[in-house]
Amino acid sequence: MSDQENHQTPSASTASVDPVAAALELTPLIRAHADETERGRRLAAPVVNALRSARLFAMGLPASLGGSETPIAAVLHTIEQIAYADGATGWNVMIAFDTGFMTGFLHEPQARALIASIHLPIVAGSISPPGRLVRTAGGYRLSGRWRFGSGCQQADLFVLGAMPDGEGIQVGTNLMHDMLWVTVPAAQVTILDTWRVAGLRGTGSHDFIVENLFVAEGFAEPLHVDAAAEPGPLYALGVFPAFGIVKAAVALGIARHAIEALKELALAKTPTGQTSLLRERPAVQADLARAEASVRSARALMNEVVADVWGTVVNRGRPNVEQQAWLRLAGADGVQRAIEAVDLMYNAGAGTAIHESSPLERCFRDVHVVPAHIVVQPYVYEVAGRVFLNLPPGTMLF
């Protein structure tokens, strides 16, 4: 086997795993527990267990740490399918990809050994806002309160961003050079019940705190977002481009759910004051077609961009600035196209769509939460446009 073939081929333990097939198989289970997930503001336990067993929480985790290190195209198809079953579940699988992906940038042997010691670990984390690290003998004292801890209730480990106090701490070379990345067992983290929101309630994205926790040297290191520890092509994509594109997969899965829900409704509902089914209304027909076009065109752009960039990274290249900009754009635009599609379906459903019993109601709430994430907010259009005009991106999150 050539060096290049070895570089592109997953380990024997992961080669037989088909995450897309697993997502399809689990769709009925996820859909059946979606209301429980929504009410409990966390993934239902049977869903967590099934996703873990199917390795769907391990797609971003390096093979060297026991993960699947799944090629990005399969990651996107998998996340979209799970979000089609339930938006909150899709978001949690997506976030597990993000945090698992970030472990591919950990260089410290102790942190890596801790992750590898857990079978199919679920990793949660946040850098918003960063905690504080104070130097002490043999390591640091960590304190902080972080927000948006999606999946924190089922996590085995946390990876946290923290700012060092004092002098003499080595830092990285990127624009986030002052921050350290800290690996912490879940038992040392306290979760606060704060996630009471409009949409994606089932993600359990609560705040969490750590108070004056001793962290040994080998569990804190500079946040090198531009220097992966892992050689695989997945980690050459770039942190923020990868984070953006997977958010689009969640939104497109929710939009696909809304389209199918509207189709089902249109075949059964006779609007008040009408004598024919909803499907006979030209405005509904046109809106459905527009929604389908939005979702499919967004997916086509995403697939085109990903195929181009993946062709670069599997040959041990790094995406150039324009390729990174296209990834960022495909992520942010995919979210916006999904919102347009859901809005069309929600409005077409009229009075039926406003009830909690309607899947359109939850799709509407869930999809509108997705662009709250900083990597897919509308400012990304400006960032991409700057790059296309041969200007610097204008943001550190690139």
Helices and strands as residue ranges (DSSP letters): H 3-8, H 12-15, H 19-32, H 34-40, H 45-53, G 63-65, H 72-85, H 87-103, H 109-116, E 123-136, E 139-149, G 152-154, E 157-165, E 180-185, G 186-188, E 190-191, G 201-203, E 206-216, G 217-219, E 220-222, G 233-236, H 239-266, G 278-280, H 282-313, H 321-353, H 359-367, G 370-372, G 374-376, H 379-388
